[in-house]
């Protein structure tokens, strides 16, 4: 059986989902059957493996790090 916590983390960390979509999927997990959960995990796994998705994540992390550094330096 699918580990619910793993699937929740995958939903929260997906770069392809909007906040509204994350809320929808998180709210619906309790009503999903095991095959539905397996299918959702498969979709999220494939989305995570998209090459530009990894590059986007690195870019966002660099921007966030620079913003934190700038805010810290400005104080």
C-alpha angles and dihedrals in degrees: 000000000000117000104241093207091056092052092047090053092048091052093048093048098044111120092199098060124083120224089258091052091049090052091048095051095042091051092048098049094088091060097045123107120231092257090051090050091049090051092049090049090050091052092048091047091053092047091052090052095057105117096223089051090064091047091050091051091052091050093049091048091051092050092047091048092050090049092052091048092049092048091049093047093048093060 
